[in-house]
Amino acid sequence: MDTTTAMLVLGAGPVGLAVAKALGERGIPYVQAEATDHVGGNWAHGVYESAHIISSRRTTGYTDWPMPEDWPDFPSAEQMRTYFEGYADAFGLRAHIRFGAEVVRVAPRADERWDVRFADGTREVYKGVLVCNGHHWSRAFPAWVDDFDGEVLHSKDYQRAEQLRDRDVLVLGGGNSGCDIVSEAARVAARADWSLRRGYWFLPKTMFGRPTVELMHPWLPVPAQRAVLKSLLRVVVGPYSAYGLPEPDHELFDAHPTVSTEVFHYLRHGRIHPRPDVASVQGRTVRFVDGTEATYDLVVCATGFHVDFPFLPDGLVPVEGKVVKLVGGMLHRRHRHLYVVGASQPRYGLGPLVRPAAELLADWIGLQDELPVPLGEVLHSLGAPVPHTHIVDPHAALRLLRRARRAMPLVRWKGQRMEAHTGAVA
């Protein structure tokens, strides 16, 4: 294949697979580079043995490849690996994937194509690059971890309960991984302490016999969704303070809510001991901001990840916190055929979004070929925003995707008009 006329899809995780399928359906030449030897991204090589999805199978599976009806509401990591492998096989995606192909450098060329260098030293030129490298790999740690003399693990490096057995464990972080790991520590560790630097919204996995995420209907506005969930939480869970947890310091949905039922169980059984934020560390002794302290064998940092693109030139894709500051979160205003896909985080499963987003992206690639100006600049001129948060309301995003498809003729007309009056954007 002449790669100078092909797109490079960077990553064969859940988003990369959907993007590759959409490109193939439209006859767009592409190569898919995957640094590991598996499809499925984080589910193939980055989760612990006991992991299950927190969104339901109905809100996580691709719309064109539903998960089997006899699977549980919350499939396991093993089932998720099977699911993504089945998707790749069913649609013949493996034929385009280069496994063990780690990309270490992507840079724009004067001819508007892209230089790509791989870890093995290979260099190729591509027409464009779709960055689907995920956001669960660049580990974030608190600044004080180097002062701790015991063992420190990031949640991405945690694999199984035996790592916790009979140890004094401190788990940091109130996200979904933090809840899972501290619950496992509650079962097997000598002590399971849980440090939260802030108050979080904790939702049980199910209410009224259904996955909680499925209770929110697309016709219900977000303020009404908040009101309904808060009312249900008061009845089903009660005040978080009754479990020794701080009350949330932000509005529901302003940050990604945590979905866990187990933590409430173990908190009330005295198997999980809540702690506030860490103030300082000396040796294996941790002092908390309330003045209390305790000694630990192991600290597990469920402290999240950086949004990172180390293979791109510094500053090419601006990132503020976890927000990719591109038009629509995906398109550059000054460069043709550079797309960042999947950096945002839906409030629940990506299933309803990823397929229509991939189809729209493939259509945009075709449209970009008709325009001498960057598509990101055209969309910006039409009012397409740069996101201010990485959290996405799935129902609002679906409505936006439908509007974007309907607006394709307008975008084409606008791009041609910009060419006539301003020329290509440098």
VMD Tcl script that draws the C-alpha trace (Angstrom):
set ca {
  {0.00 0.00 0.00}
  {1.12 3.54 -0.77}
  {0.85 4.97 2.74}
  {1.01 8.55 1.42}
  {-2.62 8.10 0.34}
  {-3.69 6.21 3.47}
  {-4.86 7.17 6.95}
  {-3.07 5.82 10.02}
  {-5.35 4.73 12.87}
  {-3.27 4.85 16.02}
  {-4.57 2.22 18.46}
  {-6.84 -0.85 18.21}
  {-8.86 -0.30 21.35}
  {-12.65 0.11 21.46}
  {-12.58 3.47 19.67}
  {-9.86 2.56 17.19}
  {-11.74 -0.56 16.08}
  {-14.95 1.39 15.45}
  {-13.06 4.07 13.51}
  {-11.27 1.46 11.40}
  {-14.56 -0.24 10.52}
  {-16.10 3.07 9.42}
  {-13.09 3.87 7.21}
  {-13.24 0.45 5.60}
  {-16.96 0.77 4.90}
  {-16.32 3.98 2.99}
  {-13.37 2.63 1.05}
  {-10.87 4.95 2.72}
  {-7.39 3.33 2.66}
  {-5.95 2.94 6.14}
  {-3.40 1.14 8.29}
  {-4.00 0.48 11.98}
  {-1.02 0.51 14.34}
  {-1.35 -1.26 17.71}
  {1.57 -1.19 20.14}
  {0.56 -4.45 21.86}
  {-0.34 -7.88 20.49}
  {-4.08 -7.66 21.24}
  {-7.16 -5.68 20.24}
  {-9.36 -4.16 22.93}
  {-7.04 -1.56 24.42}
  {-7.21 -1.28 28.20}
  {-9.51 -4.31 28.46}
  {-6.84 -6.50 26.86}
  {-3.84 -5.48 28.93}
  {-4.68 -2.88 31.56}
  {-7.33 -4.08 34.00}
  {-7.32 -6.32 37.06}
  {-8.65 -9.87 36.95}
  {-11.85 -9.12 38.86}
  {-12.84 -6.05 36.82}
  {-16.36 -5.71 35.43}
  {-17.78 -2.82 33.44}
  {-19.64 -0.17 35.42}
  {-21.98 0.80 32.60}
  {-24.34 -1.90 31.44}
  {-23.75 -4.14 28.43}
  {-26.61 -2.35 26.63}
  {-24.93 1.05 27.02}
  {-21.41 -0.22 26.34}
  {-21.69 -2.50 23.31}
  {-21.40 -1.23 19.76}
  {-24.76 -0.55 18.12}
  {-23.71 -2.73 15.16}
  {-22.49 -5.62 17.37}
  {-24.69 -6.03 20.46}
  {-23.39 -8.08 23.35}
  {-25.06 -11.49 23.74}
  {-28.40 -11.37 25.53}
  {-27.36 -14.16 27.89}
  {-24.41 -12.13 29.20}
  {-24.82 -10.42 32.58}
  {-25.68 -6.74 32.88}
  {-22.07 -6.05 33.88}
  {-19.72 -8.26 31.83}
  {-16.31 -9.24 33.16}
  {-12.90 -8.24 31.81}
  {-12.59 -11.65 30.16}
  {-15.95 -11.21 28.45}
  {-14.97 -7.74 27.26}
  {-11.79 -9.13 25.73}
  {-13.84 -11.80 23.97}
  {-16.27 -9.14 22.77}
  {-13.66 -6.90 21.13}
  {-11.84 -9.86 19.59}
  {-15.16 -11.02 18.14}
  {-15.83 -7.56 16.71}
  {-12.43 -7.45 15.01}
  {-12.89 -10.94 13.58}
  {-16.50 -10.50 12.46}
  {-15.69 -7.46 10.34}
  {-12.26 -8.49 9.09}
  {-10.41 -5.72 10.89}
  {-7.31 -7.74 11.79}
  {-6.12 -7.72 8.18}
  {-5.35 -4.00 8.51}
  {-3.77 -4.11 12.00}
  {-0.02 -4.07 12.53}
  {0.51 -5.53 16.00}
  {3.61 -4.58 17.98}
  {3.80 -1.33 16.03}
  {4.44 1.38 18.61}
  {4.34 4.91 17.19}
  {6.92 7.20 18.78}
  {6.69 10.28 16.57}
  {4.05 11.94 14.39}
  {4.91 15.27 12.78}
  {3.33 17.48 10.09}
  {5.08 17.92 6.74}
  {5.17 20.91 4.42}
  {3.06 18.99 1.88}
  {0.28 18.57 4.51}
  {1.01 14.89 4.99}
  {2.38 13.32 8.17}
  {5.74 11.80 9.02}
  {5.39 8.77 11.30}
  {8.25 7.00 13.11}
  {7.84 3.64 14.83}
  {9.76 2.25 17.79}
  {11.64 -0.16 15.54}
  {13.05 2.78 13.57}
  {10.72 2.41 10.59}
  {9.59 5.69 9.03}
  {6.54 6.17 6.81}
  {4.52 9.03 5.39}
  {0.73 9.07 5.76}
  {-2.01 11.23 4.36}
  {-3.49 11.64 7.82}
  {-3.50 10.34 11.37}
  {-6.40 9.40 13.64}
  {-5.18 9.36 17.24}
  {-7.14 6.69 19.16}
  {-4.54 5.94 21.83}
  {-6.98 6.01 24.76}
  {-6.60 7.72 28.12}
  {-5.97 4.90 30.57}
  {-2.21 4.46 30.29}
  {-0.29 7.60 31.37}
  {-0.38 7.08 35.15}
  {-0.94 10.01 37.52}
  {0.58 9.80 41.01}
  {0.42 12.12 44.03}
  {3.59 14.14 44.55}
  {4.48 12.46 47.85}
  {4.72 8.82 46.68}
  {8.53 8.93 46.51}
  {8.57 9.64 50.26}
  {6.76 6.40 51.09}
  {9.09 3.54 52.05}
  {6.60 0.72 51.45}
  {5.29 -0.61 48.17}
  {3.41 1.73 45.83}
  {1.18 0.47 43.02}
  {-0.88 2.35 40.47}
  {-4.32 0.88 39.85}
  {-3.23 0.04 36.29}
  {-0.52 -2.22 37.72}
  {-2.84 -3.94 40.18}
  {-3.81 -7.42 38.96}
  {-5.27 -9.66 41.65}
  {-6.36 -9.87 45.29}
  {-3.23 -11.80 46.34}
  {-1.30 -8.52 46.08}
  {-3.40 -7.24 49.01}
  {-3.73 -10.33 51.16}
  {-2.87 -9.90 54.88}
  {-1.35 -6.46 54.29}
  {-2.12 -3.02 55.71}
  {-3.40 -1.28 52.59}
  {-4.20 2.36 51.83}
  {-6.17 2.95 48.63}
  {-6.18 6.49 47.22}
  {-9.00 7.79 45.07}
  {-12.78 7.65 44.86}
  {-13.14 6.60 41.23}
  {-14.37 3.27 39.99}
  {-11.00 1.51 40.21}
  {-10.50 2.85 43.73}
  {-13.87 1.43 44.78}
  {-13.14 -1.97 43.26}
  {-9.67 -2.26 44.77}
  {-10.61 -1.09 48.26}
  {-13.51 -3.57 48.20}
  {-11.09 -6.37 47.34}
  {-8.82 -5.16 50.16}
  {-11.82 -5.31 52.50}
  {-12.13 -9.02 51.74}
  {-8.49 -10.12 52.02}
  {-6.27 -7.41 53.55}
  {-5.37 -7.09 57.22}
  {-6.58 -3.49 57.01}
  {-8.27 -1.53 54.22}
  {-8.13 2.25 54.52}
  {-9.55 4.53 51.84}
  {-8.29 8.09 51.37}
  {-10.55 10.57 49.58}
  {-9.32 14.09 48.90}
  {-12.83 15.31 48.10}
  {-16.48 14.26 48.15}
  {-17.72 12.13 45.25}
  {-21.10 11.07 43.92}
  {-21.36 7.32 44.50}
  {-24.15 5.53 42.65}
  {-25.16 1.90 43.25}
  {-24.83 -0.27 40.17}
  {-28.50 -1.18 40.16}
  {-31.77 0.38 41.30}
  {-35.18 -1.26 41.05}
  {-33.58 -4.31 39.45}
  {-32.06 -2.36 36.56}
  {-28.60 -0.92 35.91}
  {-28.65 2.63 37.23}
  {-27.30 4.06 33.96}
  {-30.35 2.74 32.12}
  {-32.76 4.73 34.29}
  {-31.80 7.97 32.51}
  {-33.88 8.37 29.35}
  {-32.80 10.59 26.42}
  {-35.95 12.72 26.61}
  {-35.17 13.71 30.21}
  {-33.18 16.99 30.51}
  {-29.99 16.86 32.57}
  {-31.43 18.98 35.45}
  {-34.33 16.52 35.66}
  {-31.92 13.57 35.55}
  {-30.04 15.11 38.49}
  {-33.23 15.64 40.46}
  {-34.44 12.06 39.85}
  {-31.10 10.48 40.79}
  {-30.68 12.59 43.91}
  {-34.15 11.63 45.08}
  {-33.45 7.96 44.46}
  {-30.10 8.18 46.26}
  {-31.73 9.66 49.34}
  {-34.04 6.64 49.50}
  {-31.74 3.83 48.33}
  {-28.39 4.94 49.82}
  {-29.10 7.70 52.30}
  {-26.61 10.45 53.24}
  {-22.98 9.63 52.46}
  {-22.05 10.90 55.92}
  {-23.83 7.83 57.36}
  {-21.02 5.77 55.81}
  {-18.26 8.07 57.02}
  {-17.84 9.63 53.57}
  {-17.64 13.35 52.77}
  {-20.57 14.85 50.93}
  {-19.90 15.70 47.24}
  {-18.17 19.03 46.65}
  {-19.61 19.41 43.13}
  {-22.87 19.02 41.27}
  {-23.90 15.60 40.02}
  {-22.53 14.99 36.47}
  {-20.02 17.88 36.69}
  {-17.47 15.11 37.20}
  {-17.72 11.46 36.30}
  {-19.88 9.75 38.97}
  {-18.54 6.61 40.63}
  {-20.65 3.46 40.27}
  {-20.21 0.91 43.04}
  {-22.43 -1.10 45.34}
  {-19.75 -3.00 47.23}
  {-18.22 -0.03 49.04}
  {-21.45 0.69 50.91}
  {-21.58 -2.94 52.03}
  {-18.02 -3.01 53.36}
  {-18.18 0.45 54.91}
  {-21.15 -0.59 57.04}
  {-19.40 -3.84 57.97}
  {-16.36 -1.95 59.21}
  {-14.09 -3.55 56.63}
  {-13.29 -0.25 54.89}
  {-12.04 2.68 56.98}
  {-12.53 6.10 55.33}
  {-9.70 8.60 55.58}
  {-9.38 12.19 54.38}
  {-6.65 13.48 52.05}
  {-2.98 12.79 52.76}
  {-1.03 15.65 54.35}
  {2.47 14.13 54.53}
  {4.42 10.87 54.54}
  {7.41 9.75 56.57}
  {8.74 6.24 56.06}
  {5.66 4.03 56.04}
  {3.62 6.38 58.19}
  {0.97 8.48 56.49}
  {-0.42 11.61 58.16}
  {-3.83 12.80 57.02}
  {-5.18 16.35 56.90}
  {-7.32 15.75 60.00}
  {-4.16 15.07 62.04}
  {-4.60 11.29 62.28}
  {-1.93 8.93 61.01}
  {-1.39 5.23 60.30}
  {1.32 2.89 59.01}
  {0.89 0.86 55.81}
  {2.65 -1.88 53.84}
  {1.12 -0.95 50.53}
  {-0.37 2.17 48.92}
  {-2.51 1.68 45.81}
  {-2.90 4.87 43.78}
  {-6.24 4.84 41.97}
  {-5.45 8.43 41.09}
  {-6.29 8.44 37.42}
  {-4.37 9.19 34.27}
  {-2.98 12.09 32.29}
  {-4.31 12.81 28.82}
  {-1.06 12.52 26.93}
  {0.21 12.43 23.34}
  {3.98 11.97 23.73}
  {4.40 11.10 20.05}
  {3.15 14.53 18.91}
  {5.24 17.72 18.86}
  {4.89 19.74 22.05}
  {1.93 22.10 21.86}
  {0.51 20.70 18.65}
  {-2.57 19.41 20.48}
  {-3.27 21.65 23.50}
  {-4.53 19.89 26.62}
  {-5.86 21.62 29.73}
  {-6.24 19.14 32.56}
  {-8.15 16.31 30.90}
  {-9.66 18.43 28.13}
  {-8.34 18.27 24.56}
  {-8.71 21.82 23.27}
  {-9.49 21.08 19.63}
  {-12.59 21.96 17.64}
  {-15.22 19.52 18.78}
  {-12.47 17.91 20.84}
  {-11.21 16.25 17.64}
  {-10.14 18.60 14.81}
  {-7.16 20.94 14.52}
  {-7.77 24.41 13.08}
  {-4.44 24.61 11.28}
  {-3.75 21.08 10.07}
  {-5.58 18.83 7.65}
  {-6.23 15.19 8.50}
  {-5.20 15.16 12.15}
  {-8.00 13.80 14.33}
  {-8.00 13.02 18.05}
  {-10.75 10.52 18.79}
  {-12.04 9.17 22.10}
  {-10.29 11.56 24.49}
  {-13.58 12.60 26.08}
  {-15.42 10.47 28.61}
  {-19.16 9.74 28.35}
  {-21.06 9.69 31.63}
  {-21.69 6.02 30.96}
  {-20.89 3.46 28.25}
  {-19.50 4.54 24.90}
  {-21.75 2.15 22.94}
  {-24.41 4.54 21.62}
  {-21.80 7.16 20.67}
  {-18.82 5.44 19.15}
  {-20.44 4.06 16.01}
  {-22.18 7.28 14.85}
  {-19.10 9.32 15.80}
  {-16.86 7.03 13.74}
  {-19.21 7.25 10.76}
  {-19.29 11.05 10.96}
  {-15.51 11.15 11.21}
  {-15.15 8.99 8.09}
  {-17.51 11.35 6.25}
  {-15.47 14.32 7.45}
  {-12.32 12.74 6.02}
  {-14.02 12.49 2.64}
  {-15.21 16.08 2.91}
  {-11.77 17.33 3.91}
  {-10.42 15.97 0.64}
  {-12.78 18.34 -1.17}
  {-11.59 21.42 0.71}
  {-8.23 23.16 0.56}
  {-8.77 24.67 4.02}
  {-8.58 22.63 7.26}
  {-12.00 21.30 8.20}
  {-11.40 22.32 11.80}
  {-11.16 25.95 10.68}
  {-14.39 25.65 8.70}
  {-16.27 24.17 11.64}
  {-14.83 26.81 13.96}
  {-16.09 29.56 11.65}
  {-19.55 27.99 11.87}
  {-19.51 28.10 15.67}
  {-18.33 24.60 16.55}
  {-16.96 24.92 20.09}
  {-13.77 23.82 21.79}
  {-14.87 21.72 24.78}
  {-14.51 23.02 28.33}
  {-14.94 19.61 29.99}
  {-13.98 16.03 29.14}
  {-17.30 14.72 30.51}
  {-19.86 14.10 27.79}
  {-23.62 13.78 28.15}
  {-24.32 10.84 25.80}
  {-27.83 11.95 24.86}
  {-26.73 15.52 24.06}
  {-23.75 14.18 22.11}
  {-26.00 11.98 19.98}
  {-28.20 14.95 19.15}
  {-25.08 16.95 18.21}
  {-23.84 14.14 15.96}
  {-27.16 14.06 14.12}
  {-27.06 17.84 13.61}
  {-23.48 17.61 12.35}
  {-24.49 15.07 9.71}
  {-27.35 17.27 8.54}
  {-24.96 20.23 8.34}
  {-22.54 18.55 5.91}
  {-23.81 20.51 2.84}
  {-23.44 23.78 4.75}
  {-19.92 22.86 5.85}
  {-18.97 22.04 2.26}
  {-20.37 25.33 1.00}
  {-18.66 27.31 3.76}
  {-15.30 25.64 3.15}
  {-15.44 26.42 -0.57}
  {-16.37 30.02 0.19}
  {-13.42 30.38 2.56}
  {-11.17 29.13 -0.22}
  {-12.52 31.73 -2.63}
  {-12.09 34.65 -0.25}
  {-9.25 33.76 2.08}
  {-7.33 30.89 0.53}
  {-5.98 27.96 2.49}
  {-5.21 28.58 6.11}
  {-1.47 28.44 6.81}
}
mol new
graphics top color blue
foreach p $ca { graphics top sphere $p radius 0.5 }
foreach p [lrange $ca 0 end-1] q [lrange $ca 1 end] { graphics top cylinder $p $q radius 0.2 }
display resetview
